[in-house]
C-alpha cells in the first residue's frame, strides 16, 4: 500500500510541529511519499520580498536562515547536523541567488516564492533520518513534477509528471526510502518554476498521488476535517465524516478553506480516496472523500460562503442572440487570469461574479472592446456567494423553494443564482452585510446539530 501524505505550513511550522509530523509518518504503515508546504509565515515573507524591491538582500537571507536553523538545530545534532548543514548551505546559496535575480524575468516571482518548500522538505527529511527512517528531500524538478501555463498560475501535466515520477520517485519507494517532495510548484519544459497558486501544495500532493497511483492521499492540516459551516459563524457546526468528490470540490471552490479547490481532480481521475486530517490531533479520523458515500436523508450537508465579491453587469441589445460577443467578453477577462465565480445571462445582459480586487482590471479589459457593442457596464460591489451543498439537489423536488424560503427569513435579497451546473450545490449571491445571517439560517434549518 502506498500512502501519499501532505503536511501544511502550520504542521511543519516549528521544531515541535516537525517532530510531531515525523512521528505521524513513521507510524503510517506501508510505503509513503510526503509533500510539504513551506513553514508557516515563510511564503508570505517571500511575497513581501517580491513586492518590495528595496528590501536588503543580506537581511532577507539572514532572517530566512535563522527561521529554518532555529528548528533544525533543535532537532538535529552531531554528524547528522553537519550533513544537514552542508546541504542547507548549498540551498541557501541558491536562495540568495534567486532573490538577487532579474526582477524583469517573468519567472522571478515563481522562483522566489517557491523557495520555502525547498527548506522545510530538507529539515523534515533529516528529522526522519534522526529517528532511523531513511528519507530523501526532493525539489519538484528532482521529483519530475512538470507544469505548464503562465507564471504564478501553473497547472501540472499529469501524464508527463507520472512519467517523470516513475523514473525518479518510484525507485526510492522500492528501496524503502521516504521521498519528501516540495509542494506548491512544478517546472515547465524549460526548467522554469511555475507555482500553483497560494495553498497549491494540496494540489501538488494530489498530482503526486495521481502520478504514483497511491492507494490513498492524506492531507494533514490544522483542522479536524470539513465542517458543516464555518465554526466562526456557526458555533454548533459539526465535522462531516464522509463526502463525495463533487461535494468536496464545490465546498473548497466556494469558500471552505480546508482544501485547495484544485486538489480533487487529480485524485478523482483515478478514484484515489482522500482524507483530511489534523496533524495536531492525529487520533481524529478526519473527513473521508471518495467517489461514493452512503446516502442520507438530510437536504444539505454544508453551507459555505465566498466573500468580498462584485457583480459586473454588461448591457447590450439582444446579447443572448450574440454568442460570439459573450465569448469575446469571457476571453477578455480570461486574458488577465481573473477568476469568474458565476455567470448569469438574460436577453440583453450578461453578469459576471468576480473578486472585489479584480474589478478595476476587469473593467479596463472590457472597456477595451470598442465598436459600440457595449451599451452600459454596472458594478455592484461587496456581495457574497453562498454555496449550499447536498446530495442530488437537482433530483429533489422543491429544494430551491425550501432554501430560498429560509433565505427570506434572513430578510435578504438574492442578487444572482446559479443552479443546475452541479447536482450537489445551489449557489446564490447575497449582500455582504447579510451573509452571516443567511449562513446561520440555512445551517439551523437544514443541518442543525445532527448529521
Secondary structure, DSSP 8 states (H G I E B T S, - for coil): -EEEEEE-TGGGSSHHHHHHHHHHHHTS-SEEEEEE---TTHHHHHHHHHH-TTS-HHHHHHHHHHHHHHHHHHH--HHHHHHHHHHHHHHHHHHHHHHTS-TTSTTHHHHHHTHHHHHHHHHHHHHHHHTT--EEEE-HHHHT-BEEEETTEEEE-HHHHHHHHHHHTHHHHHTT-EEEEE-SEEE-TTS-EEE--TTTHHHHHHHHHHHHT-SEEEEEESSSS-BSS-TTT-TT--B--EEEHHHHHHHHHTT-TTS-TTHHHHHHTTT-EEEEEETTSTTS--EEEES-----S-S-SEEEEEEEEEEEEEE-TTGGG-HHHHHHHHHHHHTTT----EEEE-SSEEEEEEEGGGHHHHHHHHHT--SS---EEEEEEEEEEEEEE-TTTTTSTTHHHHHHHHHHHTT----EEEESS-TTEEEEEEEGGGHHHHHHHHHHHHTTT--
